[in-house]
Amino acid sequence: MSLSDYRRKRRFDKTRKPEPGKALPAGRRAIFGVQLHRASRRHYDFRLQVGDALKSWAVPEGPSDDPKVKRMAVEAEDHPVD
């Protein structure tokens, strides 16, 4: 589904799910977070603010202190910025 199809089908006035492509208001700083998620399969969530949404990735092995070590990250559903 294209982004234009998605925007046409979604009712952003009826949901907390963020509308893609919105910019931050003046004076607001972007945020990021890393959270240990104890779900059915333990993993870490990495979230990065893009506009009015938190783009999200699940990182099964967790972050590394060594910048040379690469970790797999699986894109997950976006979250609204509260």
Number of C-alpha atoms within 10 A of each C-alpha: 5 7 9 8 9 12 12 10 9 12 12 12 9 7 10 12 17 17 18 14 10 11 10 14 9 6 6 7 8 14 11 12 11 16 13 14 14 9 8 6 8 14 17 20 21 22 21 17 19 18 18 20 23 22 19 21 19 22 21 17 12 17 18 10 6 7 7 7 8 9 12 12 17 12 14 13 10 19 17 15 16 7
